[in-house]
Amino acid sequence: MDSKKGKAASIPLRTVVYSVSIGVFLLSTVFAAELFSTILSIAAIVCIAVSLPQSGKIAGSLSTLFLGIGFFVLWQSDVSTSTYLTSFGGMFNLLALFSIIPLIAVPIRVGGYSETIRHILESRIKSPAHLYRTISFYSFFLSCFMNLATLPMMYYSVKKAVEQYPLKSTSQFTSIGIIQGFALPILWTPIAPIVGVVFDLTHVNWLSMLPILLGLSVAGLLLNWALFQINQKKFLHSLPDGYSAAGVEIAAAVSTPDDQLWKHKLRQMSIAVLLFITSIALLEYLFPIGLITTVIILTIPFSLLWSMFLKQGKAYFKETLGHFKNQLPKMSDQFAIFLSAGFFVTALQITGSNQSINQAVTSLDHLIGSTAFIMILPLIPLLLAFLGMHPALAIGLLAESLDPVTLGITPEQMALALLGGAVSTFLLGPFNATSGIMASIVKVSPFRIVSWNVGYSLAFLILIAITLLMM
């Protein structure tokens, strides 16, 4: 009896508050009743109250700034007391997505798929260039549905294979292969929160732009391989006497398990990913409830069914409970800053102040011309990322404030520009989770990680700019 009480008491308050709030958000989305909207606003206030004391300096400062400006704007407009309350609750959809989307990676862990990647990397590599292409390809593939979980999984899967080659810096070689492959699906994959934000706020149909975005993503991967091929001598020492890349391949292949098993697992994983993305596309087509909501609704049942197919249902529930108990409390920064920013954006919309922002940007557009403006638009999220703002938040604020019609551009151009900017922030933002996770793994500064990605990022932005002009 006492042990049960101890376990219940060990659940952090933030876990309870965040979990209940996400449940309220889902109910308000499904039933769209005014009562749920009011409860959601109260839940947002409670979430901010329990999150701010646990937030980091940057997140706390930005949250306070958003709240202060939001309250000031509403006070200046002399709105009713109830308006202050109902202004809270914006961007809850993003937080629900951040909280639930990691569950899609659970079948990967319980199904032992990471061993499949490790086996391929250790047994079938013929040269450093081949190894690099394989790393970036599988990072690209896993990022389509695993998001940030891709980074540590890929690093520890490739570590042994990378160490078999005479590289000047295994950290640089591994980091750029993983991060640059990882960032590209952010252009199109519905798992990436930024994709949902852009399409929900610009009202562009995701399916209609998917061929262009997927094509650009693949083109970016080919560009990545070409640049490495040109610069690979910068990564390699001279081969010592008697060294043979083919010898490494044979030595690894001798000690590997049955290849058919790994091929089967790889096919299984590929089919599951394809089914998930197809399910999202179908649901989005049949019920246009928004890309973010569609992904949230599908994630838990799909990941559960996948785990049950693997006969790992019990392991799935254990991992899911562990996620909500251990990982949700670590999201204090996200809950504080996104809910505060949601309040700020709603306050601007209620009072009409967002029109001032759009007018200022429109003046810049008229000053430099639409062509120049569309080319610098992807750089704005990057600038905000250097100020410590989360890419999804930066792009959400831009998409909420800018009107593509008055800027002389199409909504599709704006969507692509913002998504291109999002990719660049994941490559070059020193304060985002991508650089932070990779820096902690390879034990170097996030700014060092960023410096390794500069050349490729510039080339990719040029690719985006050319596409925007062609559109």
C-alpha positions in Angstrom: 0.0 0.0 0.0 2.7 2.4 1.0 4.8 1.6 -2.1 1.9 2.4 -4.3 1.5 5.8 -2.6 5.2 6.4 -3.0 5.0 5.7 -6.7 2.0 8.0 -7.1 3.8 10.7 -5.2 6.9 10.4 -7.3 5.0 11.6 -10.4 6.1 15.2 -10.9 3.4 17.9 -10.8 4.3 19.1 -14.2 3.7 15.6 -15.7 0.1 15.8 -14.3 -0.5 19.4 -15.4 0.9 18.9 -18.9 -0.8 15.5 -19.5 -4.2 16.9 -18.4 -3.8 20.0 -20.5 -3.0 18.0 -23.6 -6.1 15.9 -22.9 -8.2 19.0 -22.7 -6.7 20.3 -25.9 -7.6 17.1 -27.7 -11.1 17.3 -26.4 -11.5 20.9 -27.4 -10.3 20.0 -30.9 -12.7 17.1 -31.3 -15.8 18.7 -29.8 -15.1 22.4 -30.4 -17.3 23.4 -27.4 -16.9 26.8 -25.8 -16.6 25.2 -22.4 -13.5 23.3 -23.4 -11.9 26.5 -24.9 -12.3 28.2 -21.5 -10.9 25.2 -19.6 -8.0 25.2 -22.1 -7.2 28.8 -21.4 -7.1 28.1 -17.7 -4.9 25.1 -18.3 -2.5 27.3 -20.3 -2.2 29.7 -17.4 -1.5 26.9 -15.0 1.1 25.4 -17.4 2.9 28.7 -17.6 2.8 29.1 -13.8 4.4 25.7 -13.2 6.9 26.0 -16.1 8.4 29.5 -15.6 10.2 28.7 -12.3 11.8 25.6 -14.0 12.7 27.3 -17.3 16.2 28.3 -18.5 17.3 31.9 -18.7 16.6 32.4 -22.4 13.2 30.7 -22.3 12.2 32.5 -19.1 13.2 35.9 -20.5 11.4 35.5 -23.8 8.3 34.1 -22.1 8.2 37.2 -19.7 8.7 39.5 -22.7 5.8 37.9 -24.7 3.5 38.0 -21.6 4.5 41.6 -20.8 3.9 42.9 -24.4 0.7 40.9 -24.7 -0.8 42.3 -21.4 0.3 45.8 -22.4 -1.3 45.6 -25.8 -4.6 44.3 -24.3 -4.5 47.0 -21.6 -4.0 49.7 -24.2 -7.0 48.5 -26.1 -9.2 48.5 -23.0 -10.5 45.0 -23.5 -12.8 43.1 -21.1 -11.4 41.0 -18.2 -12.7 37.8 -19.9 -10.6 38.6 -23.0 -7.4 38.4 -21.0 -8.4 34.9 -20.0 -9.5 33.7 -23.4 -6.3 35.0 -25.0 -4.4 32.1 -23.5 -4.3 28.7 -25.1 -2.7 29.5 -28.5 0.0 27.2 -29.8 -1.2 24.3 -27.6 -1.4 22.3 -30.8 2.4 22.5 -31.2 3.0 21.4 -27.6 0.6 18.5 -28.0 2.6 17.5 -31.1 6.0 17.9 -29.3 4.7 15.8 -26.4 3.1 12.9 -28.5 5.3 12.7 -31.6 8.2 10.9 -29.8 5.9 7.9 -29.4 6.3 7.1 -33.1 9.9 6.1 -32.3 8.9 3.6 -29.7 8.4 0.7 -32.1 11.9 1.4 -33.5 13.4 0.9 -30.1 11.3 -2.1 -28.9 11.6 -3.7 -32.4 15.4 -3.6 -32.4 15.6 -1.7 -35.7 18.6 0.3 -34.6 20.6 -2.9 -34.8 19.6 -3.2 -38.5 21.2 0.2 -39.3 24.3 -0.7 -37.3 24.7 -4.0 -39.1 24.4 -2.4 -42.5 27.0 0.3 -41.6 29.5 -2.2 -40.2 29.2 -4.9 -42.9 28.5 -3.3 -46.3 30.7 -0.2 -46.5 33.3 0.0 -49.3 34.9 3.4 -48.8 34.8 6.6 -46.7 32.6 8.3 -49.3 30.2 5.3 -49.3 30.1 5.4 -45.5 29.3 9.1 -45.6 26.5 8.6 -48.1 25.1 5.7 -46.1 25.1 7.8 -42.9 23.4 10.8 -44.4 20.9 8.6 -46.2 19.8 6.7 -43.1 19.7 9.9 -41.1 17.5 11.3 -43.8 15.3 8.2 -43.8 14.9 8.1 -40.0 14.3 11.8 -39.7 11.1 11.3 -41.8 9.4 9.8 -38.7 11.7 9.9 -35.7 12.6 13.6 -35.6 15.3 14.4 -32.9 15.6 10.8 -31.8 17.4 10.2 -35.1 20.6 12.0 -33.8 21.7 9.8 -30.9 20.4 6.6 -32.6 22.4 7.3 -35.7 25.6 8.3 -33.9 25.8 5.2 -31.7 24.9 3.0 -34.7 27.7 4.4 -36.9 30.4 5.0 -34.3 32.2 1.7 -34.7 32.0 1.8 -38.5 33.4 5.3 -38.6 36.3 4.4 -36.4 37.6 1.9 -38.9 38.6 4.6 -41.4 41.6 7.0 -41.2 39.6 10.2 -40.6 41.2 13.5 -39.4 38.1 14.1 -37.3 35.5 11.4 -36.7 33.4 14.0 -34.8 33.2 16.3 -37.8 32.7 13.5 -40.3 29.9 11.9 -38.3 28.2 15.2 -37.3 27.8 16.7 -40.7 26.6 13.4 -42.2 24.0 12.9 -39.5 22.8 16.6 -39.2 22.7 17.4 -42.8 20.8 14.3 -43.7 18.5 14.8 -40.7 17.6 18.4 -41.6 16.4 17.8 -45.1 13.1 16.0 -44.4 12.0 19.0 -42.3 11.0 20.5 -45.7 8.1 18.1 -46.0 7.7 15.4 -43.4 4.4 15.8 -41.4 6.3 14.6 -38.3 8.2 17.9 -38.2 6.2 20.4 -36.1 7.4 23.2 -38.3 5.8 21.7 -41.4 2.4 21.6 -39.6 2.8 25.2 -38.4 3.6 26.5 -41.9 0.7 24.7 -43.7 -1.8 25.3 -41.0 -1.1 29.0 -40.9 -0.5 29.7 -44.6 -3.6 27.6 -45.5 -1.6 25.9 -48.3 -2.5 22.3 -49.0 0.3 20.0 -47.9 -0.5 17.4 -50.5 -0.3 19.9 -53.4 3.2 21.0 -52.4 4.5 17.6 -51.4 6.0 16.7 -54.8 8.0 20.0 -54.9 9.2 19.7 -51.3 10.1 16.0 -51.6 12.0 16.7 -54.8 13.9 19.6 -53.1 14.7 17.4 -50.2 16.1 14.6 -52.4 18.0 17.3 -54.4 19.4 18.6 -51.2 20.7 15.1 -50.3 22.3 14.7 -53.7 23.9 18.1 -53.3 25.2 17.0 -49.9 26.8 13.9 -51.4 28.3 15.9 -54.3 29.9 18.5 -51.9 31.4 15.7 -49.8 32.8 14.0 -52.9 34.5 17.3 -53.8 35.9 17.9 -50.3 36.5 14.4 -49.0 40.3 14.8 -49.0 39.8 17.4 -46.2 38.4 14.6 -44.0 41.0 11.8 -44.6 44.5 11.0 -43.6 46.7 9.2 -46.0 46.1 5.4 -46.0 48.7 3.5 -44.0 50.6 0.7 -45.6 48.6 -2.4 -45.9 45.3 -0.6 -45.2 42.4 -1.8 -47.3 38.8 -0.5 -47.2 37.7 -3.8 -48.7 39.5 -5.6 -45.9 37.4 -3.7 -43.4 34.3 -4.7 -45.2 35.2 -8.4 -45.2 36.3 -8.4 -41.6 33.0 -7.0 -40.5 31.0 -9.2 -42.7 32.4 -12.4 -41.2 31.0 -11.8 -37.7 27.5 -10.5 -38.8 24.2 -12.4 -38.3 22.0 -13.6 -41.2 21.7 -10.9 -43.8 18.1 -12.0 -44.6 16.9 -11.1 -41.1 18.3 -7.5 -41.4 16.9 -7.1 -44.9 13.5 -8.2 -43.6 13.6 -5.7 -40.8 14.7 -2.9 -43.1 11.8 -3.7 -45.5 9.4 -3.9 -42.5 10.5 -0.5 -41.2 10.3 1.1 -44.7 6.7 -0.2 -45.2 5.7 1.1 -41.7 7.0 4.6 -42.5 5.3 4.6 -45.9 2.0 3.5 -44.3 2.2 6.2 -41.7 2.8 9.0 -44.1 0.2 7.6 -46.5 -2.3 7.5 -43.6 -1.6 11.1 -42.8 -2.1 12.1 -46.4 -5.4 10.2 -46.7 -6.8 11.6 -43.4 -5.7 15.1 -44.3 -7.5 14.7 -47.7 -10.7 13.3 -46.2 -10.9 15.4 -43.1 -9.1 18.8 -43.5 -8.7 19.3 -39.7 -5.1 20.6 -40.1 -1.9 18.8 -40.5 -0.8 19.1 -36.9 -4.0 17.7 -35.5 -4.0 14.9 -38.1 -0.5 13.8 -37.0 -1.4 14.0 -33.3 -4.5 11.9 -33.8 -2.7 9.2 -35.8 0.6 8.9 -33.8 -0.6 6.9 -30.8 -2.8 4.3 -32.5 -0.3 3.8 -35.3 2.7 3.3 -33.0 0.6 1.0 -30.8 -0.5 -1.2 -33.7 3.0 -1.3 -35.0 4.3 -2.5 -31.6 1.5 -5.0 -31.3 2.4 -6.4 -34.8 5.9 -6.9 -33.4 4.4 -8.6 -30.3 5.8 -5.8 -28.2 2.6 -4.3 -26.8 3.7 -4.6 -23.2 7.0 -2.9 -23.9 5.1 -0.2 -25.8 3.0 0.7 -22.8 6.0 0.7 -20.5 7.9 3.0 -22.9 4.9 5.3 -23.2 4.3 5.6 -19.5 8.0 6.3 -19.1 7.9 9.0 -21.7 5.0 10.9 -20.0 6.5 10.4 -16.5 10.2 11.3 -17.3 10.2 13.3 -20.5 7.2 15.7 -20.1 8.6 17.4 -17.0 11.7 18.3 -19.1 9.5 20.4 -21.5 9.2 23.3 -19.1 11.0 25.6 -21.6 8.7 24.7 -24.4 5.5 25.0 -22.4 6.5 28.4 -21.0 7.7 30.0 -24.2 5.1 28.6 -26.6 2.1 29.3 -24.5 3.4 32.8 -23.7 4.0 33.4 -27.4 0.5 32.0 -28.2 -0.9 34.6 -25.8 1.2 37.3 -27.4 0.0 36.4 -30.9 -3.6 36.2 -29.9 -3.4 39.6 -28.2 -1.9 41.2 -31.4 -4.8 39.6 -33.4 -7.5 40.7 -31.1 -6.3 44.3 -31.0 -5.3 44.5 -34.7 -1.7 45.2 -33.8 -0.5 42.4 -36.1 -1.4 44.6 -39.0 1.3 47.1 -37.9 3.9 44.3 -38.2 2.6 43.3 -41.6 2.7 47.0 -42.8 6.3 47.3 -41.7 7.3 44.2 -43.6 5.3 45.3 -46.6 7.2 48.6 -46.6 10.5 46.7 -46.7 9.0 44.5 -49.5 8.1 47.6 -51.5 11.5 49.2 -50.8 13.7 46.2 -52.0 11.2 44.6 -54.3 9.3 41.3 -54.1 12.1 39.3 -55.7 14.7 40.4 -53.2 12.3 40.0 -50.3 11.4 36.4 -51.2 15.1 35.6 -51.3 15.9 37.1 -47.8 12.7 35.7 -46.2 14.3 32.3 -45.4 17.1 34.2 -43.5 14.6 35.8 -41.0 13.9 32.6 -39.1 17.7 32.0 -39.0 18.3 35.4 -37.5 15.6 34.8 -34.8 17.2 31.4 -34.1 20.5 33.2 -33.3 18.6 35.3 -30.8 17.6 32.0 -29.0 14.1 31.6 -30.5 12.9 28.1 -31.3 12.5 27.6 -35.1 8.9 26.5 -34.8 8.1 29.6 -32.7 9.9 32.0 -35.0 8.2 30.6 -38.1 4.8 30.5 -36.3 5.2 34.2 -35.4 6.1 35.1 -39.0 3.4 33.1 -40.6 0.8 34.6 -38.2 2.0 38.2 -38.9 2.7 38.2 -42.7 0.1 38.4 -45.4 1.6 37.0 -48.7 -1.0 38.8 -50.9 0.1 42.3 -49.7 3.7 41.2 -50.0 3.2 40.4 -53.7 4.1 36.7 -53.3 2.0 33.5 -53.4 1.1 31.6 -50.2 3.1 28.6 -51.8 6.2 30.8 -52.1 5.8 32.0 -48.5 5.4 28.4 -47.3 8.5 27.2 -49.2 10.6 30.2 -48.0 9.6 29.6 -44.4 10.4 25.9 -44.7 13.7 26.6 -46.3 14.5 28.9 -43.5 13.5 26.2 -41.0 16.1 23.8 -42.5 18.8 26.5 -42.3 18.0 27.1 -38.6 18.4 23.3 -37.8 21.8 23.4 -39.6 23.0 26.8 -38.3 21.1 27.7 -35.2 23.6 27.4 -32.2 20.8 27.3 -29.6 18.4 24.8 -31.1 18.0 21.1 -30.0 19.8 19.8 -33.0 23.1 21.5 -32.3 22.7 21.0 -28.6 22.1 17.2 -28.8 24.9 16.7 -31.3 27.4 18.8 -29.3 26.7 16.9 -26.1 27.2 13.6 -27.9 30.5 14.4 -29.7 31.8 16.7 -26.8 32.3 19.9 -28.8 30.8 23.4 -28.7 27.4 23.9 -30.5 29.1 26.8 -32.4 31.7 24.3 -33.6 28.9 22.1 -34.9 27.4 25.1 -36.6 30.7 26.1 -38.3 30.9 22.6 -39.9 27.5 23.2 -41.6 28.0 26.7 -43.0 29.2 25.7 -46.6 26.4 23.2 -47.2 23.8 25.5 -45.7 24.7 28.3 -48.1 24.5 26.0 -51.1 21.1 24.7 -49.9 19.7 28.2 -49.4 20.8 29.0 -53.0 18.9 26.0 -54.1 15.8 27.2 -52.3 16.2 30.7 -53.7 16.4 29.4 -57.3 13.2 27.3 -56.7 11.4 30.3 -55.2 12.3 32.4 -58.3 11.1 29.7 -60.6 7.8 29.5 -58.8 
